[in-house]
Amino acid sequence: MMFGKLGRIFGRSRFRTELEEEMAFHRAQMEQELASGGMSPKEARRRAAVRFGNPARVREQSQEVIGFRAESVLQDVRFALRQLRKNPGFAITATAILALGITSSVAIFAFVDAALIKPLPYEHPGRLVQLFESIPLGPRFHLSHPDYLDWKRENKTFSALNVFAPWGFMMRTPDGLRQTDGARVSDGFFRTLGVNPILGRDFYYGEDRPEAPRTTLITYAAWQKRYGGNPKVLGQTVVLDNDPYTIIGVLPREFSFAPAEPADFWAILKPNTCRGCHGLFGVARLRDGLTFDQAFADVKGIAERLAKQYPDSNRDQAAYMLPLSDVIVGDIRPVLLVVMSGAGLLMLIASVNIASLLLVKTENRKREMAVRGALGASPRRLVRQFLTEGMLLALIGGATGVLAAQQSMRMLSSLIPKDMMAAMPFLPGLFAFIPMVRMRFGAIREGLSDAGRAATGAGWRRFGSNLVVVELATALVLLAGAGLLGKSLYRLLHTDIGMQPDHIAMVRVDAQPEKYGKPELRAALGREIERRAGALPGVQSVGITTKLPIEDADWTTDFFIVGKPDDGVHREVAYRYVNPGYMPTLKTRLLSGRYFSEDDDASKPRVVILNHAMAKQYFPGEDPVGKRIGLDSKTLLLVVGVINDIQEGQLDASPRGAIYMPFDQQPSSSFIVLVRTAQQDQSLLPSLQATLHQVDGAMAIYEPTTMEQKIHDAPSTYLHRSAAWLVSGFAGMALLLGVVGLYGVIAYGVSQRTREIGVRMALGAQRGSVYRMVLREAGRLIAAGVAIGTGASIATAMLMRKLLFGVHAWDAGTLCGVAIALGAISLLASFMPARRAASVSPAEALRAE
């Protein structure tokens, strides 16, 4: 039986023969019945034919009854290909628009899916949280080790709580110290995440005790790069920060932990007993059945008790907690949401344009569809043909878009450094249904009679015009967003950072602590480096600091003001040790007092320079020069100067209080060297590194860069720049698609009114009136799109206001500028079909139909 059905399905000739025989049999039977009732043979034949119906329609319906057939599909595909070849302009335009929309959407949605939707690669990642200590300077600061132990012991809401310190190491090599990426973790860190080594073992419980041997795990990449993937790496010793560590395991290839990346070595944590020494972050797993809010309340209560129990070190310190997923993607979440919205809007515009093109094509095929219907084609058959054409168009555009999306995702990976997981959303073939809605199969006679006139229907006018308004409004939203983000980036890059960042080259230096164990040796090293670097050609000044600007505003210390009573307020300020050349190298402004001098060394009383923010906050209405502050009862500092605010935090952060102390009064073996040069700063870096190696070849000299490059790569700059570039790209494509849509609608309207234009011009209408007629219609659409888009732009800008810096969501200059630009370009696009319409002679226009 099955083979009989297959024979009917695929045996085209046999089926038609059998169908003709069946139809002839039924007609003969009907004729015989009518003739037996007394009707003449001729009349019986005529009546039977009328009752039997249109033979072509019966054949079509009979073929549809047998169901889906391969030859009919191939027939539809061949016909669809002929239609595309017949209209190459339509095919190329539709494919390009569809591919453009799919390219952006696939790339963006794949990235957003990887970053925001897919779970983190840990065991039950939704139960993981990260813990911080909140201080007056901000909510996300480090824990101290004693506070961590108290939180771990006293909490009732975590099944596990561990800490990590995302700081690199100085590795001892045969060539001296070399900086290497790494992190320090407590013994249960990887068990809390649910990560197991692929080679060797995890840390034992208690392996982070002071008396335990130092051990480390390494990443898969470090195993391959440093040790060639040799399994005998287990048991080898590596010296990190002057301590020997034994390698005990290799982490999985896919493991990463963004809050501590990059890291090659994950070493066991060395505990300390200093409650005021902060440098750790907590990661914890919630107990089953407990909520985030319950756990947050629990650690808040512990922090409050510690603040009362240890007022000297924990006053005004509170607990802060976030889901781990928010910590990992929190900084780029606004950018992801903005670009995802941009991709969605761009896809909407592309869809509207495709719908407009298909509607235009449908109008031009009304006569064809009417003729086919009159010859017996059923509505179902015509619908299937439109479905085939739409799916073929979607297939070609989709394949092109997916291929282009691969390149786009590579671009995105360079703009937003996050591992991208490909996820291709399926494009529903919605476009194929647009012509079905438009085609009125019951009005075949109307189609036949109207085919000679091809006048634009009122329904198409309204629908097509509404689509164009939507396109222009959407394009304006993206253009306004791009304008606001671009202006915000400009304001960010031109904000006052309290220094002149041009022509400054810098490197980090780490010397061997055991070689420079005495303060005078470290001070002598700093002075020798300053002398050698200052002798390089073109160098104007040399600065040394223990902490660079344009970074997180950490490295803080408590202080008190000598002579003022303790009012119970916790005073905390950022601190840096700098040499006398540091502030001249940055070209800061001295507001009062003096800069440091070479005489401010360890043999002289301790001195300090304040920034303006600290002076304003703690010495309001008075000059702090000559007053004293204390870091503790033994460390009293005389204020000798006040400078302008150097941007110690990120570019978009408010100025914070900071103090600067002489490097020679508290020298370190780890610092940053900055040189101001009259030549190109980037070109000085190789000679600067070589010169410092001549001072001591065993020193680690790393991270060569320039101050301008540091500002360019700063997280805040990076986020604003990425958002501005991405949205600008979407806005450009949206503008192109919107103008193409407007051009298509106006051009189609003009082509459908060719007869009317010809009559007008034959009756004496001037070309200027034709221009005005066409541009007036375009102007109404542009005005409506700009009006709606302006309101939507303000609402959208309010949603992304966290990405704006120094710019209001309702910035009038930006909104007016993009509205004028969109209107001008749209009018230019409308002028082209208007010119073509006005240039056609009346005789040609009247013959066009």
N, C-alpha and C positions, 0 to 999 in steps of 0.2 A: 504493500500500500504506500509506503514511504517513497519507494522508487517511482511509483505511478505519479505521486505529487511532484517529485522532482522533475519528472519528464514534462509535466504540465507547466512547471515553473520555468524551466530552462529551455524546453522545446518550443521556441517561439512560433515557428511555421506550423507545427502540428497543432498547437493550441488555436491558432487563428483559423486553421482549416476546420477543426472541430467546432469552433464557435460559429463560423459561417453556416455549417451544416445544421447546428442547433437552432440558429435564428431562422433559417429557411424552413425548418420543420415546424416551428411554432407559428410562423406566418401562414403556412399551408393549412395547419390545423384550424386557425382562426378563420381563414377564407372558407374552409369547408363548413364550419359551423354557421357562418353567415349565409352561405349559399343554401344550406339545408332549410333555412328559415324563409326562403322565397326570394332572396335578393339575387340580382343578376350577377354573373361572374365578374364583370368589370367593376360594378359597384362594391361587391364583396372584397375584391382585391384592394380597392382604394380605401375602404373602411378599415380593413385589417392593417394596412400600412400606417393609417393615422393612429389607430389604437396601439400599435406596436411601438411607435415613437421613432425618433431620429436614430438611424442605424449607427451613425458615428458615435452618438452619445451612449447607445447601448453597448457598443464595443468597448468604449472607455470605461464604463461602469463595470462591465464584466471583467476587464483586466484588473481593475482595482479590487474586485472581490477576491481574487486569488491571492492578494496580499503583496508584501514587499518582494520585488523581483530585481535581480542583479542587473538585467539588461535595461530596465526602466531607470535605475539609478545612473548607470553609465550614460544613458541617453540624456538625463537631466544634467549630468556633469559636462558632457560635450556641448550641450546647448548653452550652459552657463559660461563655459570657456569661450564660445563663439561670441557671446554677449560682451565679455570683457575685451576680447580682441577687436570687436566692432566699436567699442568706446574706450580707446586707450587712455584718453585724458581722465575719464572717470575712474578707470581701474587704477592708474598710477596715483591719482590724488587720494582716493579712498584708502588704498594700501598704505601710502605714506602717513596719512593721518592716523590710521589705526595702529601702525607700527610705532609711531611716536608716542601715542598714549600708552601702549602696552609696554614699551621700553622703560618709561619712567615708572609706571605702576609696578611692574614686576621687580625692578631693582629696589625701589623704595620699600614696597611691602615685604619683600624677602628679608631686607635688612631689619625692618621694624619687627617682623616676626621673630627673627633670631634674637634681637635685643630685648624686646618687651613681652613677647608672648611665650616663646619656648622657655621651659623651666631651666634653671641653672643646673649644670652637670654634677649635682651632688645628691645625696640621699635625702629625699623629702625636703627639697630646698625651701618650700614655703614655711618651714618651721625654724629657719635659720635667721638670726638677727645679729646686728653689730652694735657694740656698746662703746660709748664715749663718756668723757666727763665734760660737763658744761661749766664754763667759767664766764666772768663778765665780758671777756673779749669775744666770745662766741660759743655755740653749742657743741661743736664737734672737735674736742681736743683730746689729748692723750690721757691714759690711765697711768697711775703709778703701780708698781708691782705689789706693795702692801695693800693698796685699795683693791686690786684684782683678787688677791687671796681672801680678803674680807667678803667681797661680793660673791665669790665662789662658795665660801663656807656658809654664808648667811641666807642666800637666796632660796626660795621655795618653789620657783617656777621654771627652772632650767634643768633639763636632764644632763646637760654638759655645758661647761663654760671654760673657754680657753682664751689665750691672748696671742697676738703676733706683733712684731715690730718690723715695719717695712723699710728697713734701712740696709744699705749694702755693706760690703766688707772690704777690708784691705787684705788682699791675699799675698802671702810671701812666695816669691818665685826665685829661681836662680838669678834673675836679673834685678831683683829688688821687689819693692811693693808694687802691686798692681790692683787697681780698683776692680771689683767684681760685684755683680748684682746678686742680691740675696735677701733673706728675711730670717728673723728669729721667731720661734714658735714654742709654746708650752707643750708638754708631753702628749696631751690628748687632742691636739689641734686637728690632725687628719682624721681621727676617729669621729670627732664632732661633725666634720664635713661628710663623712662616709666615704673616704678615699683610701684605697689600699695600694701599697707599692706593688709594682709588677716584678720587681727583683729585690731580694733582701727582705727587710722587716721594717715595721713602724717603730716609733719610740716606745719604750716600755713606760708603764706607769711609774712615776717617781724619778724618771731620767732627767728631769729638769731641776733636781735638787742641787744645792751648791757643791756637795761632795761627789756627785756622779760624774763619770767621764763625759767629755764633750763629744757629741755625735751629730751627724748631719745626713739628710737625704738630699739627693740631687734630682733635677728634672731630667726628663727623657732627652730633651735637646742638649743639655749640658753633658749628659752621658755620651751622646753621639759626637758632639763637637770636641769635647775636652779629652775623652777617654776612648774614642773610636768604638763605642758600644761593647767594650770588653767586659764580660761578666766578672772578671777578676778585680773589678773596681772596688768590690766590697772588701772592706778592711783596710783600704788605703787611707793615708793620712793627708790632710790638707790644713795649712796654717791660715786661719782667718782671724783678723784683728789680734794677731800675736798669740793666739791660742790654737793648739793642735786639735783638730776634729777628725773623727773616724767616720768614713762613709759607710752607712749601714743599709742603704736602700736606694732604689730608683723609682721615681713617681711615674704614673701612666703618661703616655704620649699626649692624651687629650686634656690632661690636668692644667688648669690655670686658676689663679685666684687674683682677680683684678685689683683689689685694694692693696696688694703687696707686689704687683708686677712692676718692672721685670725682675725675675729672681731665678738664679741658677742653683743656689745652695739654700736649703731650708734647714737651718741649724737649730739645735736645741737651745732654748733660752737660758741665759745666765741670770739668775735672780739677783735682786739687790734689796736692801732693807730701807732704802731712802723713800719715805712717803711723799716727799716733795719733788722727787725726780720722776718726771712723766715722759713716757716714750712708747706706750703700749696701746693697742686697740683690742677690744674684746670681741669674740665671736661665740655665740651661744645657740643652743637648740632648745626650743620650748618643749616643756612636758606635754604629753598627749592630753587633750581636753582643755588646755589652758590657752587663753587668748593673748594677743600682743599687748592689749591694754592692761591685763592683769600682771603680766611680767614687767611692764614698764612701771606700773605703780609699785611693784615689789622692789625693784632696784632704786627707785626714787627714795623709798623709805630707808633703804640701807645707806644711801648717800647722805641723807639728812642726819642719820645717827652718827655717821663718820665725821660730818662737819661739826657736830657738837662735841664729839669725843676728841677730835684733833683740830682745834681751832687755829693753831699756828700754820698748819699745812693745808687744811681742807675747808677753811672758811669760804663761803660763797661758791663752793663747788657742788654741782648737782649731777645727777645721772642723765644721760641722753641715749636714746635707742632708736634704731631704724631697722626695717627689714633689710636683709642682706641684698636682696634684688634692687632695692631703692638706692643703696650705697653704690652698687656696681654701675647702674644705668642712670642714676639720679642726675648727674651733671649733663648728660646728653639727652635726657628724656624730653625737655622742651624742644630741642632741635629735631628729634625724631618725630614728635607730634606735629611740628610745623611742616616738615617736609612730607610727612604722610598726608597731611591735609592738602598740601600743594599737589601731590601726585593724584589724589582723589579728584581735585578740581580740574586738573589737566585731563584726566580720563573722562570727566564729565563733558568737557569742551570737545574732546575728540569724538565722544559718542554723539553729541549734538550735531557736530559737523557731518558725521557719517549718516545720521538720520536725515539731515537736510539733503545730502547728496542722493540718498535712496528715494526720498520723496520726489525730488526733481526727476530722477530717472523713471519713477513710477508714472508721473504725469506724462512723460514723453512716450510711455508704452501703453497708454490707455486704449488706443486704437488696436494695438496688437492683442491685448487681453480681451477686448470686446469681440474681435474677429475669432479668436480661438474659442471663446465661450459660445459664440453663435454656431461654430462648427462642431460643437459637442463637448468641448473640454469642461470638466466639472470644476466647481470651486476648489474641491480638495486637490485636484490635479494641479491647478494653478498655484495653490498654496505650497504644494511640494516643490514646484519649480522655484518659487521665491526662496523657500528654505534652502534649497541646494545652492542657489546663487549667493545667498547670504553666508552660508557656511563655508563656501569656497573662498569668498572674500575674507572672512574671518581667519581661515586657515592660512592664506598667503600673508595677510597682515600680521597674524599672530606669530607665525614662524619667523618672519623678519624681525618683529619686535623682540622675541625671545633671544634671537642671536645678538641683536644690538644690546639687549639687557645685560649680557655677560660682560661686555665692555663697560657698561654703565656701573655695574657692581664693582668692577676694579677701580673705577674712579671714586665711588663712594668709600671704598676701603682706604683710599688715600686721604679722603676728607675727614672721615670719622674712624679712628683706629680701633676697630672692634671686629673680632672674628665674625665673618659673615656666613650664615647658613642659608644655602639656596632653598627657596620655597616659591615655586611658580604657581600663582593663582590661576585657575582655569577661567578663561573668558567665555561667559555665556553668549550663545549666539542670539542675543536679543535683537540685533539689527535686522535679522531676517523677518521679524514680525512687523516691522514698520510698514512695508508695502501692503501687507494683508489688511491692516487697519484702514489704510487709505483706499484700497481697491474695493469698490462696491459692486459685487458680482451681480446683484439684482438689477443693476442699471446698465445692462448691456446695450440696450437701444440708445440710451443717453450717450454712452461711450462711442457708439458708431456714428451718431449724428453730430457729436461734438468734436470728433477726431479731425475733421477738416478745419475747425476753427482753433482748436488748442488754446482756448482762453484760460487764463489763470483762475482757479476756483477760489471762492471767498474763504473756504476752509483752509486751503493751502496758504493763502496770504496770511491769515491769522496765525496758523501754527508755525509756519516758517519764520515769521517776524518774531514770535515769542521765543523761538529757539535762538535767534540772533541776539535778542536782548539778554537772554541767560548767558550766552557766550561772552558778550562784552562785559556784563556785570562781573562774571567770574574772572575774566582777564584783569579787570580793574582791581579786584580784591588781591590778586597775586602781585600785580604791579605796585599797589600801595604797600603791601607787605614787604616786597623787595626794597622799595624806597625807604621805608622806615628802618629796616634792618641795615641797609647800606648807610643811612645817615647815623644810625646808632653806632655802627662800626667806626665811622669817621670820628664821631665824638669820643669814642673810647680811645682810639689811637692818638687823639690830639688832646686828651685830658692832661692836666698838669700833674706830672709825676715827680716834680721836685728836683729834676736833674736833666742834663742834656745827654741822651743815650748814644748819640752819634760818635763814631771813631773811638769806641771803647772795645778792646779785646780782652778776654779773660780766660783763665784756666783754674782748675782746682788742684790743690797740692796736698798730699798726705805724706808726711815724713815718718820714719820709724820711731815709735815712742821711746823704745829703749835707748836709741842713739841720742835722742834729744830729751832726755829725762829731766834735765834741770831747766828752770824758767829762763835763765840767762842764755842757755844754748838755743832755746826756741826763739828768743828775741833776736839773737845774733843771726839765726837763719833767716828770719823775716827781713832784717836790715840788709843782709847780703843779697837776697833775692831782689829787694827793692833797688839796690845799687846796680846789679847786673842787668835787670830789665830796663832801668832808666838809661843805660848806656846804649841801648839799641837805637839804630837810626830812625828818626822821626818821632820817638817817644817823648811826650811832653811832661807826663806825670805818672806815678805808679801808686796804686792804692792796694791795701790789704784789708780784708774783712772776714769775719767768721760766718757771715750770713748775707746772702745777696738780696737786693730789692726784687720786687715783682715775683714774690713767692708767697707761700702761706705765712701768715703773721704769727708763727710760733717762735720758739726760743724766748720764753717769757720768764719773768721773775717777779716775786713780790718785793715791795719796797715800802718805806715809811718816810715821812717828811720830818726832819729833825726840828724840834721846837714846836710841833703841832701835836696836840693830844690825840690819842687813838679814839676815833669816833665810831669804831666798829665797822668801817667800810673796808672791804677787801680791795687793796690797790695792787694792780698787776700791770706790767708794761713789757713790751718787747725790748730785748737788749742785743747789742752787737759790739764786738771789739774790733776797732779799726785803727789803722796807722795814720799819721798826720797827712799823708798824701791822698787818703781816700776821698774826703769831701772836695778837695780841689779837682780830683780826677772826675768826679760826678758833676762838678760845677754847681754845687748847691749854693744857696743864698744864706749868708750869715745875718741873722736878725738882730742879735745882740751878743756882746761878749767877744770871745775869740775862738779860733780853731785850736786843735791840738798842735803841739810843737814837739821837736825832737827831745826836749828836756822832760817831757811827761813820760818818765820811765819808772821802773820799780823802786828807784831810790827817792822818788818824790811822792808827796801826798796824792791820794787817789782823786781823780777829777772825772767829770762827766759832762756831756753835751746833751741837751734835751731837744726834741723836735717841737714844733709849734703846737701840735695837738696836745701833747702832754703839758706844756707850759700853760696853755689856755684852760685845760681841765683842772689842773691841780694848783695853779698859781694865778687865778683869775684877777685881772686888774693890777698885776704887779710884775716886776722884772725878776725872774728867778735867779739871775746871775748873782753869785755870792752866797746863795743859800745852799743847804746841804740836804741830801737824801741818804737813806741807809738801806742796804740790802739785808743786813743783819746787824747785830750789836757790834761786830768787829769791823764791818765794811761800811765806812762813811765816805760819801763822795761829794766833792765840792763842785757845784754847777759853775762852769766857766763860759758857757755859750749856749745860744739857742739858734737852731737852723730851721729852715722851712721844712715842710713835711715831705720826706722821701716816701714814695709809694712802697711801703714794706709788704703790704698784702697784694692781692690780685688787683688788676686795673679797675675793676668795677666795684671794689670795696671802698668803704669810707675810710678816711685817714684815722690811724690809731696812734696812741702814744708810743714813743720809742725813745730809748736812751742809747748813747754811744760812749764807749769807754776806750781808753788808749790800749792798743794791742800790746805795747811793751810792758804795761802794768799787769797784764794777765795773758801772756803769750800762749799760743796753742801750736801743736804740730800739724794741725789740719786747718786749712784756710783757703781763701780764694784770692788770686792775684788779678788785679785789673790795671790795664795801661791805657792811657789816652794817647793817641797817635795822630800825627798830622797826615799820615798816609792812609791808605785803605785798611780798615781794621781787620778784615778777613785775611789779607795777605800777610799780616804780622804774626798770625798764630803759629805757623811752623817755626819761625825763628825764635819766638817767645818760648815755645816748648823746648826747643833744642838748648837754649840758654839756661833754662831752669834745670835741665838734666845735667848740664855742666857743673852746676852748684853741688848737686848730689844725685848721682845716677841711680841710687836705690830708692829715690822718692817716687811715689805714684803721682803722675801728672796726667790729668784726664779731663774730659768734658770741655775741650776747647770750643769756644763760641764767642759771639759778639753780643753786646747789650741789645742792639736792635733785633738780632735774631732771637734773643731770649724773650723780648717783648712780643715778637711775631709768633713765637711758639707757646706763649703763656696760655694756660687753660681758658681763661676768660676771653682772650683774643681769639683763640682757636674756635670756641663755641660761637661767638658772634660772627666771625668770618665764615665759618661753615654754613651757618644759617643764612647769611646774606647771599653767599654764592649759590647755594642750592635753590633758594626761593627766587633769586634773580634768573636762574636758568629756567625754572618753571614759568616764571612770568614772561620771559622771552618767547617760550614755546606757546604759552597761552595767548599772547598777543598775536603771534603768527596765525594760530588756528582761528582766533576770533576774527581777525581781518579777512582770512580766507572764507570763513563762514559768511561774513557780511557781504563780501564780494560775490559769493555764490548766490546769495538771496537776491541782491540787487541785479546781478547779471541775468539770473533766471527771470525775474520780474520783467526786465527790459525785453528779453527775448520773447516772452509771452505777449508783450504789448506792442510788438513790432507793427502789426496791422493798425493798431490805434495811433501809434506814432506817425506811420505813413499817412494816414488820413489827416491828422493834425497838420503835418507839414505840407500836404497837398492843398489844404485849405488856407495856407498862408502862415502857419505858426513858425516863429523864428527858432533858430537853434538854441538861443538863450533860454527860451521857455521850456525846451526839452531838458536842458541842464537843470533848471530850477525844479522841474517836476520830479526828476530822478533824485536829485540831492535833497529835496524836501522830504521825500520818503525815507532816505537814508538818515537824514538829520533827526527825524522823530525816533528812529530805532536807537541811534547813538545817544541821544539825550536820555531816553528811558534807561538804557544800559548803564550810563554814567551815574544817573541819579540813584538807581538801585545799588549799583556797585559801591558808591560812596558810603551809603549807610551800612552796607555789609562789611566794608573795609574797616570802619571804626569799630564795629562789633568784633571783628576778627582780631584787630590790633589789641583790643582790651584783653582778649584771651591769651595773647602772646606777649603781654607787657613785661613779663619777667625777662624776656630776651632783649628788651629795649634799654638803652642807656642814654640818658640825657635827652630823650625824645618822648613827647606825649603821643598817645594813641591817636589823638585827633589833630596831629600836626597839620596845620592848614597849608603850609608851603608844600609839603609832600603830596597831600591829597589833591591840591589844585594842580600841581605840576603833572602828576600822572594822569589826571582827568583831561587836562589840555593835550598831553601827548597822545593819549588814546583817541581823543576826538579828532585830532589833526590827522593821525595815520588812518583812522577809519574813513574820514572824509576823502582822503587821497585814494583809498581803495574804491570808494564809491564813485569817484570822479572818472575812473577808467571805463566802466560800463556806460556812464552818462555820456562820455565823449564818443564812445562807439555808437550809441543810439543816435546822437545828434549828427553823426557823420554819414549815416546811411541815407541814400537818396530816396525820395518818396516812392518812385517807381519800384525800386528794389524792395523797399519795405512792404509794399502792397503785394508783391509777388512772393514774399517769404512764406506766407501761409498756404 
